[in-house]
Amino acid sequence: MADSVRKVNYCYLKVPNRAAQGDAVLRELREGGVNLLAYSGFPVGKGKAQLDFVPENMAAFRRVARKNGWRVSKAKKGFLITGNDQIGAAHRHISKLGDAKINITAADAICAGKGRYGMILWVKPNNYARAARVLKAK
């Protein structure tokens, strides 16, 4: 089965880099019925952490954010890739972008169990349309 490469929108939220901050945000999203396709969190310095969200429904995500007074970034674009886990699965897509001289801003990949994997990657906005063509993203 071929990998699926999907265009996605994401946004981020900066929170204090302290225990339970991600828990509180994810709880509110769960209680608000927001399904996340991907989530990533990491420290950004000065006592802050950045939480990246790829919601299935951005409008639902923004409703929960407004209700909680979160200062969420404007929507940005990325790619969500899923497929059968095998040696070189992530490399296939990274190699395509490298061959096209498209720099990857960030990428995260993980095995999902039952022989599946997932990856999310980001490129600069001025490379997005070209990357979408190279990756054959839908």
Secondary structure as UniProt FT lines:
FT   STRAND          4..16
FT   TURN            19..20
FT   HELIX           21..31
FT   TURN            32..33
FT   STRAND          36..45
FT   TURN            46..47
FT   STRAND          48..55
FT   HELIX           58..68
FT   STRAND          76..84
FT   TURN            87..88
FT   HELIX           89..99
FT   TURN            100..101
FT   STRAND          104..113
FT   TURN            114..115
FT   STRAND          116..123
FT   HELIX           125..127
FT   HELIX           128..135
//
